[in-house]
Amino acid sequence: MNELSGINQNAKSKIIVRGLNTYFNGFHALKDVNIEIPANAITVLIGPSGCGKSTFLKTLNRMNELEPGCRTTGTVILDGIDIFHGIDAVELRKKVGMVFQKPNPFPMSIYDNVAYGPKIHGIRKKTILEKIVEESLRKAALWNEVKDRLKKSAESLSGGQQQRLCIARALAVKPEVLLMDEPTSSLDPVSTEKIEQLCSSLKKEYTIIITTHNIQQAVRISDSAAFFLNGTIIDSGLPEKILRYPKDRRIRSFVSVI
């Protein structure tokens, strides 16, 4: 089995994946994926385009089920709960939030973007919403930049600020796991650094799983890494070990051209 065996063996696994296969209208996208994701750590998924990283990420909160013709077999356990049979998809997505590659703020105010999720889940009291909005924006390292313009359109923010707003929006519903699909790929170096620093601080409270093509970024910010190729994990463990000094020739080939 592919497991993150290079990390602290005493670390608790937040997510355990066994024999995971995902199909889209007959196309075999994920093939017998086995991995354990440690709690309160940053796990990076890396590999060439189309290798299954994003598909795997979206399997963890069942977003793939929104795609026509999707079929999944195998087991994904989140804190002892089978995500396919032991929890409702809506409740799962509250526990497992997601931030996408391109910032996608809603066409509404900064405040309403962050308050949107809590409102959907039944929170209506203004004082509670205000507290959640401030707390979420602080965790996303954005509060000091927007606290005086919360009623302004979220689309008025810079790209990096919009991405941090999307992180704040995800945090507002108090998830336990944060999935991030290439969150810095469209950002400038300064904004990228802010997101990386933010992830390093957030792992104290959350389990974070990130996809990236950036080898340097993967080594820089992650506690563990898994390399995907053709829908399966071909190696996993300490980022330094599998990305800087890979034993597998296929990973060496990928690293050499990045």
C-alpha positions as CSV (number, residue, x, y, z in Angstrom):
1,M,0.0,0.0,0.0
2,N,1.1,3.6,-0.6
3,E,1.1,5.3,2.8
4,L,2.9,8.4,4.1
5,S,5.3,6.2,6.0
6,G,8.0,8.8,6.2
7,I,6.1,11.0,8.7
8,N,5.8,10.8,12.4
9,Q,4.4,7.3,13.1
10,N,2.6,8.6,16.2
11,A,0.7,11.2,14.1
12,K,-3.0,10.5,13.9
13,S,-4.5,9.8,10.5
14,K,-7.3,12.2,9.7
15,I,-8.3,10.4,6.5
16,I,-7.7,6.7,5.6
17,V,-8.2,5.7,1.9
18,R,-8.3,2.1,0.9
19,G,-8.8,0.6,-2.6
20,L,-10.3,3.8,-4.1
21,N,-11.4,3.7,-7.7
22,T,-13.2,6.4,-9.6
23,Y,-14.8,6.1,-13.0
24,F,-16.4,8.7,-15.3
25,N,-18.6,7.0,-17.9
26,G,-16.2,4.1,-18.1
27,F,-13.0,6.1,-17.9
28,H,-10.9,4.8,-15.0
29,A,-9.7,8.0,-13.4
30,L,-8.4,6.8,-10.0
31,K,-7.0,3.3,-9.7
32,D,-6.7,1.5,-6.4
33,V,-5.5,4.5,-4.4
34,N,-4.4,3.8,-0.9
35,I,-3.1,6.5,1.4
36,E,-3.3,7.9,5.0
37,I,-3.6,11.6,5.5
38,P,-2.1,12.8,8.8
39,A,-4.1,15.3,11.0
40,N,-2.9,18.8,11.5
41,A,-0.4,18.6,8.7
42,I,0.0,19.8,5.1
43,T,-0.1,17.0,2.6
44,V,0.8,17.9,-1.0
45,L,-0.4,16.0,-4.0
46,I,1.9,16.4,-7.0
47,G,2.2,15.0,-10.5
48,P,1.6,15.9,-14.2
49,S,-1.6,17.4,-15.5
50,G,-4.4,14.8,-15.8
51,C,-2.8,12.4,-13.4
52,G,-5.8,12.3,-10.9
53,K,-4.8,14.8,-8.3
54,S,-7.8,17.0,-8.6
55,T,-10.1,14.0,-9.0
56,F,-8.8,12.5,-5.8
57,L,-9.2,15.9,-4.0
58,K,-12.8,16.2,-5.1
59,T,-13.5,12.6,-4.0
60,L,-12.7,13.5,-0.4
61,N,-15.8,15.7,-0.2
62,R,-17.8,13.9,-2.8
63,M,-17.9,16.7,-5.3
64,N,-17.2,14.2,-8.0
65,E,-20.7,12.9,-7.5
66,L,-22.0,16.1,-9.1
67,E,-20.4,15.0,-12.4
68,P,-22.7,12.8,-14.6
69,G,-21.6,9.2,-15.0
70,C,-19.3,9.3,-11.9
71,R,-18.9,6.0,-10.0
72,T,-16.7,5.4,-7.0
73,T,-15.7,2.2,-5.2
74,G,-13.4,1.6,-2.2
75,T,-13.3,3.2,1.2
76,V,-12.6,6.7,2.5
77,I,-12.7,7.0,6.3
78,L,-12.8,10.4,7.9
79,D,-12.3,10.2,11.7
80,G,-13.7,6.7,11.7
81,I,-16.7,7.5,9.5
82,D,-17.2,6.1,6.0
83,I,-17.8,9.2,3.9
84,F,-19.8,7.3,1.3
85,H,-22.2,5.5,3.6
86,G,-21.9,7.1,7.1
87,I,-22.5,10.8,6.4
88,D,-24.7,13.0,4.3
89,A,-22.9,14.7,1.4
90,V,-23.9,18.2,2.6
91,E,-22.7,17.5,6.1
92,L,-19.5,16.1,4.7
93,R,-18.8,19.2,2.7
94,K,-19.2,21.3,5.9
95,K,-16.5,19.2,7.5
96,V,-14.3,19.1,4.3
97,G,-14.1,22.5,2.7
98,M,-12.5,23.3,-0.7
99,V,-10.7,26.2,-2.3
100,F,-10.3,26.2,-6.1
101,Q,-7.4,27.0,-8.4
102,K,-8.9,30.3,-9.6
103,P,-10.4,32.6,-7.0
104,N,-14.2,32.5,-7.2
105,P,-15.7,35.1,-4.9
106,F,-19.5,35.4,-5.1
107,P,-20.7,38.6,-6.8
108,M,-21.6,40.2,-3.5
109,S,-19.9,42.0,-0.6
110,I,-16.8,40.8,1.2
111,Y,-19.0,40.4,4.3
112,D,-21.7,38.5,2.5
113,N,-19.2,36.1,0.9
114,V,-17.9,35.0,4.3
115,A,-21.4,35.0,6.0
116,Y,-22.9,33.0,3.1
117,G,-22.0,29.5,4.4
118,P,-23.1,30.1,8.0
119,K,-26.4,31.6,6.8
120,I,-27.0,28.5,4.6
121,H,-26.5,26.4,7.7
122,G,-29.1,28.3,9.7
123,I,-27.2,31.1,11.5
124,R,-29.2,34.3,11.3
125,K,-28.2,36.3,14.4
126,K,-26.2,39.4,13.4
127,T,-23.8,39.4,16.3
128,I,-22.9,35.8,15.7
129,L,-22.4,36.3,12.0
130,E,-20.2,39.4,12.6
131,K,-18.1,37.3,14.9
132,I,-17.7,34.5,12.4
133,V,-16.9,36.9,9.6
134,E,-14.2,38.7,11.6
135,E,-12.7,35.4,13.0
136,S,-12.6,33.8,9.5
137,L,-11.0,36.9,7.9
138,R,-8.4,37.0,10.6
139,K,-7.6,33.3,10.1
140,A,-7.2,34.0,6.4
141,A,-4.8,36.9,7.2
142,L,-7.2,39.4,5.4
143,W,-9.0,41.2,8.2
144,N,-6.6,44.1,8.5
145,E,-6.8,44.7,4.8
146,V,-10.6,44.7,4.5
147,K,-12.1,45.5,7.9
148,D,-13.0,49.1,6.8
149,R,-14.7,48.0,3.5
150,L,-16.6,44.9,4.3
151,K,-19.6,46.1,2.3
152,K,-17.6,46.6,-0.8
153,S,-17.8,44.1,-3.6
154,A,-15.5,41.1,-3.2
155,E,-14.6,41.5,-6.9
156,S,-12.9,44.8,-6.1
157,L,-10.1,42.8,-4.3
158,S,-6.8,41.8,-5.9
159,G,-6.4,38.2,-7.0
160,G,-4.4,37.3,-4.0
161,Q,-6.9,38.9,-1.7
162,Q,-9.8,37.1,-3.5
163,Q,-8.1,33.8,-2.9
164,R,-7.7,34.5,0.8
165,L,-11.3,35.6,0.9
166,C,-12.2,32.2,-0.6
167,I,-10.2,30.6,2.2
168,A,-12.0,32.7,4.8
169,R,-15.4,31.7,3.2
170,A,-14.4,28.0,3.5
171,L,-13.3,28.5,7.1
172,A,-16.5,30.2,8.1
173,V,-18.5,26.9,8.3
174,K,-15.8,25.5,10.6
175,P,-14.4,22.6,8.6
176,E,-11.9,20.1,9.9
177,V,-10.2,19.5,6.5
178,L,-9.3,22.1,3.9
179,L,-8.8,21.0,0.3
180,M,-6.9,23.4,-1.9
181,D,-6.6,22.7,-5.7
182,E,-3.5,24.6,-6.9
183,P,-4.5,27.6,-4.9
184,T,-1.5,29.8,-5.9
185,S,-1.1,28.8,-9.6
186,S,-2.7,32.1,-10.8
187,L,-1.1,34.4,-8.2
188,D,2.0,36.6,-8.2
189,P,5.0,35.6,-6.0
190,V,4.1,38.0,-3.2
191,S,0.5,36.7,-3.0
192,T,1.8,33.1,-3.3
193,E,4.1,33.6,-0.3
194,K,1.1,35.0,1.7
195,I,-1.0,31.9,0.9
196,E,1.9,29.6,1.8
197,Q,2.5,31.3,5.1
198,L,-1.3,31.2,5.8
199,C,-1.3,27.4,5.2
200,S,1.5,26.9,7.6
201,S,-0.4,28.7,10.3
202,L,-3.7,27.1,9.6
203,K,-2.4,23.5,10.0
204,K,-2.4,24.0,13.7
205,E,-6.2,23.8,13.5
206,Y,-6.9,22.1,10.2
207,T,-5.8,19.2,8.1
208,I,-4.8,20.6,4.7
209,I,-4.4,18.8,1.4
210,I,-3.0,20.8,-1.5
211,T,-2.4,19.9,-5.2
212,T,0.4,21.7,-7.0
213,H,2.8,21.4,-9.9
214,N,5.5,23.4,-8.1
215,I,8.2,21.1,-6.7
216,Q,9.8,23.9,-4.7
217,Q,6.5,24.9,-3.1
218,A,5.7,21.3,-2.3
219,V,9.1,20.8,-0.5
220,R,8.8,24.2,1.2
221,I,5.4,24.0,2.8
222,S,4.4,20.3,3.1
223,D,4.8,17.8,5.9
224,S,4.1,14.9,3.5
225,A,3.6,14.3,-0.2
226,A,2.1,11.9,-2.6
227,F,3.1,11.6,-6.3
228,F,0.2,10.7,-8.7
229,L,0.7,9.2,-12.1
230,N,-2.0,7.8,-14.4
231,G,-4.6,7.8,-11.6
232,T,-2.5,6.0,-9.0
233,I,0.0,7.0,-6.3
234,I,3.5,5.7,-7.2
235,D,5.3,7.1,-4.2
236,S,4.5,8.9,-0.9
237,G,6.4,10.1,2.1
238,L,8.6,13.0,3.2
239,P,8.6,15.7,0.4
240,E,12.4,16.1,0.6
241,K,12.8,12.4,0.1
242,I,10.5,11.7,-2.8
243,L,10.8,15.0,-4.7
244,R,14.4,16.1,-4.2
245,Y,16.0,12.7,-4.1
246,P,13.4,10.4,-5.8
247,K,14.2,6.8,-6.3
248,D,11.4,6.2,-8.9
249,R,12.7,7.1,-12.4
250,R,9.3,8.5,-13.4
251,I,9.4,11.0,-10.6
252,R,13.0,11.9,-11.5
253,S,11.9,12.6,-15.1
254,F,9.0,14.8,-13.9
255,V,11.2,16.7,-11.5
256,S,14.0,17.3,-14.1
257,V,11.7,19.1,-16.5
258,I,9.9,21.3,-13.9
